């Protein structure tokens, strides 16, 4: 089959805008999707994926084509284009470690945009039929994969509109505010600039780093991967933590304004707890800290936004790990009551003074008068996100003294 190619003028238009540093909407992170794919055995990956090569100007797929596959970018960059190539509407650019065309795996509808190679390109193609056959044979991970795709698409929709929303808010402020309230406009301007910084200048590069690391897990020879597993796991853990910090900054604002919509579904919290513990095993081992989960074997499922509560657990476990000394213990536990389920993260760290236990959930708050806090100082956004996310589920969060007066116990409730 002959690959269609743009003419020299059409390709020059796309590459000139790219190298000029066009500020298009940010790509949502593919890290969870790629991490799930990377966890598949090599034999299954070989059955799922086909490697394709394209030259600059080659059209990978056209807007309106049948949505029969998605692509993972192994090397090179592509442009996402709508409309005629002589006067294109640029949607965005994607690079190594990112996914394109993933909607095809969900609904198989015609392509909503064209994909064009800007550089020599290596893609890993996953066709829809093989993907669904694999999901049918692997029900244990199928829901996680579909949830990751769904979350990525929702994030993509949010990031497409966030710039327009902020601009409309500013116009409204200009229209309504009187001269004595001009300082509010300045606060709004700072908020817009901060959002742009986070979305374009922080989140995008972090997403590329995470995607690149997961791509390495899929394509490196198995013996090389085994020899460097600890280093790769450490890099993945650090990139995940940075992505959580960035997402917390974005989501705190979205939760406060009611713009963040929850995707509710029946969820096994035991699985989320195990995943939270497993993510910290390498860092805990390096710090000589024991982390374990304790929950009833018959713990019922609960209707929540699993992705959001997973991040709440990740933030709380990461926070406990920062403050727990060597030879300490972190316990992630669940208790079931008639009308609610309570999850707790207990550490053997220095604890939190009673007069600080309310304010630490405020934005940018730090524990005052603590030498440990100064050594482990962060942005103070993780606990704010946790509070808002739990309250959005109708629950509440608190911190109290640990058993025997040692350490802290962070707990939050989720109603059935």
Secondary structure, 3 states (H helix, E strand, C coil): CCCCECCHHHHHHHHHHHHCCCCCCCCCCCHHHHHHHHCCCHHHHHHHEEEEEECCCEEEECCCCCCCEEEEEEECCEEEEECCHHHCEEEEEECCCCEECCHHHHHCCCCCCEEEECCCEEEEEEEHHHHHHHHHHCHHHHHHHHHHHHHHHHHHHHHHHHHHHHHHHHHHHHHHCCHHHHHHHHHHHHHHHHHHHHHHHHHHHHHHHHHHHHHHHHHCCHHHHHHCHHHHHHHHHHHHHHHHHHHHHHHHHHHHHCCCCCCCEEECHHHHHHHHHHHCHHHHHHHCCEEEEECCCCCCCEEECHHHHHHHHHHHHHHHHHHCCCCCEEEEEEEECCCEEEEEEECCCCCCCHHHCCHHHCCCCCCCCCHHHHHCCCCCCHHHHHHHHHHHCCCCEEEEECHHHCCEEEEEEEEC
